[in-house]
Amino acid sequence: MLRTNGRLGAETPPIENLGQSVLSLADQSAPFFDLLAALDKLGVSWNHARKPEKVWAVSMPEVTRLSAAAGLVFRLTEDMAFSLRADPRFVAAKTVRSVHGHAVHCWVFSAPTRH
């Protein structure tokens, strides 16, 4: 690895850091929550929760479609999925009764408290 990284002009990371992301889990999940805020600002409805002041229920395929329609880029990568599941706001991935009256599979997060 030292020889290959040297040829590429890259530093070899310490052995204890191999296999770990440089970004914290919060840093990795921040773009997702930024995307939801951007959709909010555009007036795009994405929350299926019946009590949006308490939880957010997010259908990932729907958020992908909504963001594309709004000209925003979002793709749920494996790393982002891992960081979102590890995020302290994550509650569960489950089927919920949508505010729109039908059942939909969502990732459920605690809604941030507003002051």
Wavefront OBJ file of the C-alpha trace (Angstrom):
o trace
v 0.000 0.000 0.000
v 2.830 2.402 0.813
v 4.372 1.856 -2.604
v 1.057 2.285 -4.472
v 0.015 5.360 -2.518
v 3.468 6.862 -3.056
v 3.133 6.426 -6.814
v -0.308 8.047 -6.697
v 0.942 10.919 -4.580
v -1.414 9.992 -1.748
v -0.596 9.627 1.912
v -1.099 6.251 3.532
v -3.668 6.557 6.331
v -2.900 5.175 9.779
v -3.875 1.513 10.042
v -6.551 2.246 12.662
v -8.329 4.531 10.169
v -8.516 2.000 7.345
v -12.087 1.161 6.496
v -13.431 4.232 8.282
v -14.815 7.358 6.749
v -13.040 10.638 7.322
v -16.422 12.334 7.816
v -18.411 11.822 10.985
v -21.811 10.152 10.696
v -23.487 13.514 11.316
v -21.469 15.058 8.472
v -22.506 12.217 6.166
v -26.216 12.545 6.960
v -26.287 16.378 6.867
v -26.817 16.584 3.059
v -29.996 14.530 3.424
v -31.458 16.849 6.048
v -30.306 19.855 3.988
v -32.207 18.383 1.034
v -35.395 18.091 3.112
v -34.979 21.734 4.182
v -34.522 22.770 0.546
v -37.675 20.881 -0.464
v -39.522 22.641 2.381
v -38.366 26.044 1.115
v -39.663 25.141 -2.343
v -43.039 24.192 -0.864
v -42.624 20.520 -1.759
v -44.526 18.160 0.568
v -42.424 15.122 1.506
v -43.432 14.270 5.109
v -45.952 11.420 5.441
v -46.175 11.738 9.253
v -49.550 12.438 10.786
v -47.769 14.396 13.550
v -45.026 16.280 11.641
v -44.123 18.306 14.726
v -43.006 15.032 16.382
v -41.664 12.822 13.583
v -40.715 12.899 9.945
v -41.776 9.952 7.792
v -39.742 9.975 4.584
v -40.299 7.729 1.581
v -36.833 7.509 0.029
v -38.015 6.701 -3.528
v -40.477 9.580 -3.339
v -37.851 12.044 -2.036
v -35.588 10.981 -4.900
v -38.361 11.724 -7.421
v -39.402 14.972 -5.737
v -35.851 16.260 -5.562
v -35.244 15.456 -9.242
v -38.472 17.259 -10.190
v -37.297 20.280 -8.168
v -33.897 20.260 -9.890
v -32.077 18.944 -6.808
v -29.777 15.937 -6.793
v -30.287 13.134 -4.297
v -29.214 9.514 -4.370
v -29.409 7.272 -1.330
v -25.977 5.678 -1.313
v -24.982 2.801 0.920
v -22.803 5.138 3.013
v -25.599 7.661 3.442
v -28.086 4.912 4.363
v -25.650 3.650 6.998
v -25.104 7.133 8.418
v -28.843 7.890 8.458
v -29.587 4.661 10.344
v -26.844 5.555 12.837
v -28.118 9.133 13.210
v -29.608 9.805 16.662
v -32.762 11.159 14.996
v -33.438 7.831 13.245
v -36.389 5.968 14.767
v -37.179 3.135 12.332
v -37.740 2.121 8.735
v -41.330 0.896 8.568
v -44.657 1.136 6.829
v -46.667 4.081 8.117
v -50.206 5.294 7.579
v -49.545 8.386 5.503
v -51.151 11.743 6.117
v -52.460 11.195 2.571
v -54.482 8.185 3.750
v -52.496 5.275 2.336
v -49.755 3.018 3.686
v -46.212 3.834 2.572
v -42.789 2.514 3.574
v -40.847 5.340 5.221
v -37.733 6.068 7.158
v -38.914 7.705 10.363
v -36.881 10.383 12.134
v -37.537 12.480 15.229
v -38.493 15.965 14.121
v -36.142 18.686 15.359
v -37.523 20.762 18.183
v -38.234 24.335 17.184
v -37.636 27.171 19.602
l 1 2 3 4 5 6 7 8 9 10 11 12 13 14 15 16 17 18 19 20 21 22 23 24 25 26 27 28 29 30 31 32 33 34 35 36 37 38 39 40 41 42 43 44 45 46 47 48 49 50 51 52 53 54 55 56 57 58 59 60 61 62 63 64 65 66 67 68 69 70 71 72 73 74 75 76 77 78 79 80 81 82 83 84 85 86 87 88 89 90 91 92 93 94 95 96 97 98 99 100 101 102 103 104 105 106 107 108 109 110 111 112 113 114 115
